[in-house]
Amino acid sequence: MKRSDDTAVADLMPAPSPSAERFAADLGRRIRTLRETQSLSRRQLALESNVSERYLAHVESGSGNISVMLLARVADALRVCVVDLFARDDDVPQNDLSRHARIALIGLRGAGKSTLGAMLAKAHRIPLVELNREVAHETGLPTSEVMSLYGTGGYRRIEQRVLERAVHERAEAVIVAGGGIVNCEEAFDFLLAHCFTVWVRARPEEHMARVLAQGDLRPMAGHVEAMDDLRHILATREPLYRKADLVIDTSGETVRQSFAKLKRELASMNVAA
């Protein structure tokens, strides 16, 4: 079966270095943003550029290699110069209000990040970005399968990519990050630099009880020392979590009480959410 030229090019390319992966992610984001700005579907861009839709999907997700000739076709279809696709955009857009306009909630499962994040986004009528859901949307797979297929390192790279895209595309947002994002230095540094971060914490016993109450029995599966493991994780990550701008302890509180405290603390620090 004859393969398309763009697929053949991808097969011949060597495995990318970390800097090349970052470049590919930035390039994919720029192409996707230009396409969406012009209200073009991926299929329309594929037809106009004579580059397969499947290949464009890989490029836009930051997981595909692309030749200069193919990139020139895409640029022509988007009505921009090819060099415009290489313009650096590492900085937050000029119309960014400030990092305080994005609030990122960090911490382990069971502390209340997702619940408080959804309530905060709704109260202030700004977007809610849950990174685990963005990873699932990006890959088309449940997060558990992403972790199984790509490992922790691969998952963190995808998580960082969707985080950077969220920051570049949204001047205001509530971002709910995965508990382990603090273990990826580059991603966590980016989060701290571009978002007002809140560590949502609770006692280990409450973390466990809340997760189990949600019907998630994974913390106990095959782990008779689950609580010891949880305490160890908390102790290991605490110095990293403490880098957050604000710490909210939800232990022994109702959701309503924790949310009121969060709003009060954010207001006292003049955080514009």
N, C-alpha and C positions, 0 to 999 in steps of 0.2 A: 504493500500500500504506500503510495506517495505521501510524504509528510510535507506540511507547509514549511516555507523557508524560515519563519519565525521560530517554529518548534526545533528545527535543525540547529539554528543558531544557539538556542538555549542549551541544547544537549552538548554542544562543543565548549561551552564556557566552563572554566574551572570553578570550584567551590569558592564563594565569596568570603573575603575577610570581614571582620567586624565593621571596619570603616566603609567597606563596600556595601555591607548590609544597610548601614545608616544612609548612605547615598541613595541606594535603591528605594528605601522607604520614603525619603524626602522627594525623590523624583516621582514615585507613584502618587504621593499626596498632591503634588503640584498638578499632575495630569488629571487626577480625579477632580480637583477643585476647579480647574479650567473647564473640564467637561460639564460639570454640574452648573457652573456659572452660566454657560451657554445653553443650558437646558437640553443637553445632548444625552441620549441613553448610550450605554456602552455598545449596544448593537449598532446604533447610528454611527458612532465613532469608528467602529470596526469596518463598516461599509465604506465610509468616506476615506479611511486611511489605508484600506486593503490590508489590515492586520487583523488576525483572527480575534474574535470576541473572547475566547478562552484565554488567549495569550495576554490580551489587554487586562483581563481580570487578575492574572498573575502579576503583571507589572504594577497595576494600581495597588495591589496588596503589599508591594515591596518584596515579593518573593520571586520575581522573574528577572532574567537578564534581557537586555535589549541592545541591538546593534545601532550604530549611528544612523544607518540608512533607514531602519525601521522607525527610529525616533524622529527622523526628518519627516516621514510620512504622517506620523501622529501630529507633529507640530503644524504641518501644512493643513491638516484637517481641522485643527483647533484655531487656525488663522493667527499663529504667533510664530516668531522666529525661534529656531531650535535652541539658540543660546538662552532664550528666556526660560526654558525648562531647566537650565542649570543654575539659575540665579540662586544664591544662598538665601535661605529663609530660616536660619537657626533661631533668630530672635522672634519674640512674640510680636504680632502685628502692631503697627503704630496706633491703631485705634483701641488697643488693649487698655482697659481702665486701670487696672493694677492687679497684682497677684491676689489682693484681698477680695477681688470680685469673683474669684474661684475658691471654693472651700472644698478641701479634700479630707475625707474621713478615713483614718487608718486604724488598725487594731485587729485582734483576732475575731474569728466567728463567734457569735453569741454575745458580743458586747452591745450590739444595737446599731451598728453602722448603717445597714441597709434601711432599717425602719426610720431612724432619725434623718438619714439623708433624703429619703422620699418625702418626709414631712417638711423638711427645710426647703427643698426645691419647690414643693407645692405652695408653701406659705409665701415664698418670694417670687413665684411665677418665673422660675428660671429652669433651664434643662437639668435633668438628672442623668449622670453618666456613671453606670456601674461597669467597672472595667471587666469583671468576669463575663458579663453579658456581651460586652463589646468584643472580647476575645472569641466567644462562641459565634457571634455574628460574622466576625472577620474570617474565621476558619470554616464555618458551616458545621461545626461539631460541638457536642457538649464539652464543657470545660474538663470533665473527667477524662474524656477520650483524648483531648488535646494533650493533657498531662501524660497519659499513657503512651501516646504516639511520639511525642517530641521531648518528653522528660521535663524536669523542672526548668532547666536552662532554656529550652525552646519555648516553654510557656512564658517565661519571664521576658524573653525577647519580643514575643508577640504582644504581651501586656504593655511593655514599654512603647511599642509602636503605636498602639491604640491610645495610650495616654498622651503621647506627643501630638497625635492628630487632634485629640479632644482639646488640648490647650491651644493649638494653633487655630482651630476653627471656632472656638467659643470664648468670647471675652468674659462671659459670666456662666457659671455652672456650679453644681454640687457634684463632686466626684467621689465615688465610693471605691476605694482601692482594695486589692486583695491583701490579706494579712501578711503574706510573705514578700510584699513588694520592697520592704525595708532591707531584705537580703540581697537585692540587686542594687548595688551602690549607684550606678549611673542613673537608673530609673528613679530611685529615691531622691537623689540629689536634684534631678529635674523637677520632681514633684515639689520639693521644698522651695526651689527657686521660683516656681511659677504659680504656686497655690498657697493659700493660708491653710495650714494643716492642723487637724484636730485629732488627737489620739483619744478614741472612745475605748475606755477600759472597764473592766469589772473583775471581781474576784474569780479565781480559777473555778471554784465550785459553781458560780453563776454562769460562766462561759459554758461549762459542760451541761448544766441543767437546761439552759435555754436551747442549745443545739438539740439535745435529746427531746425536748418538748416540741420541737418543730418536726419530729419524726425522723431525724437523721441519726441513725445508729452507727454511722461509720467511725466516730471517735472511739467506740467501744469494741469494734470488730477486731478480734485477735489481739487486743491490748488489755491485759488484766491490770497493767500499770498505767492505764490511760491518764489518770489524774497526775501521776508523777511526770509523765511525758508532757502534759499540758503545762505544769508548773515550770518544767525545764525550758520549754519554748518561751514562755513569758519572761523568765529570768534572762534568757539569752538575748531576747529582742528588746527588753526594756530600755537599755541605753539608746537604742535606735529610735524607738517610739517616742522617747523623751525629747527628741529633736523637734517634735511638733511645736507649733506656736501655742497650742492650747491643749490642756488635758481635761477630759470630762469623764468622771467616774460614775457609772450607772448602777453600781452595786446597791441592792436594796431599794431601788426606785421603780416607780411605774414609768411607762413610756412617756406619759404626760409630764411627769415631774422632770425626767431627763431632758425632754425637749424644751421645757420652760427654762431649765438651767442653761442649756446650750444657747438659746436665743439671748438670754440675759448676758452671758459671758461674751458672746460675739458683739453685742451692742456696746458693752463696756470697753471693748477694744476697737471700736469704730470700724468694724469689718462690714463692708458694703456687700451684703448678699441679697 
